[in-house]
Amino acid sequence: MPESTLPRPVCGHCDGFPTVAVTTGTRSLDGHRHTVNADCPACHGTGHTLPAARTTTPIGA
């Protein structure tokens, strides 16, 4: 059975890498770096954007 879902476009802000780990510069007592996860604000961490909504103009407007 063929798949009927179309692929969604990749986010142009993060290029498909929606979540990154940023080091805070500090280390724990055992030497590991503390990191903070940051999500792309445009796609909210999904890596994809929604297709553009269709706009319609009424005839005679």
C-alpha positions in Angstrom: 0.0 0.0 0.0 1.5 3.4 -1.0 2.2 6.0 1.6 -0.1 9.0 1.2 1.6 11.5 3.5 3.8 14.2 1.9 7.1 15.1 3.4 7.1 18.4 5.4 9.6 21.0 4.5 12.7 21.4 6.6 12.9 24.4 8.9 14.9 27.2 7.3 16.0 28.6 10.6 17.7 25.5 12.0 18.2 23.5 8.7 16.7 20.4 10.3 18.9 20.4 13.5 16.2 21.6 15.9 17.8 20.9 19.3 21.4 21.8 20.3 23.3 21.3 23.6 25.0 24.5 24.8 27.8 24.3 27.4 27.5 26.7 30.3 31.2 26.8 30.9 31.1 25.2 34.3 32.1 21.7 35.3 30.6 19.3 37.8 32.8 17.8 40.6 33.6 14.7 38.5 34.7 16.8 35.5 31.7 16.7 33.2 30.5 19.9 31.6 27.1 21.3 32.4 24.9 21.6 29.3 21.6 23.2 28.5 19.3 22.0 25.6 18.0 24.8 23.4 15.2 24.3 20.8 14.7 26.2 17.6 12.2 29.0 18.3 10.8 28.9 14.8 9.9 25.1 14.7 9.7 24.5 18.4 12.2 21.6 18.2 10.5 19.6 15.5 12.9 20.4 12.6 10.0 21.0 10.2 7.8 23.8 9.2 4.2 23.8 8.4 3.3 24.2 4.8 2.2 27.7 3.8 -1.5 28.2 4.3 -3.5 28.8 1.2 -5.1 32.2 0.9 -8.3 32.8 -1.0 -9.7 36.0 -2.3 -13.4 36.2 -2.8 -14.4 37.1 -6.3 -15.6 40.7 -6.6 -13.9 41.9 -3.4 
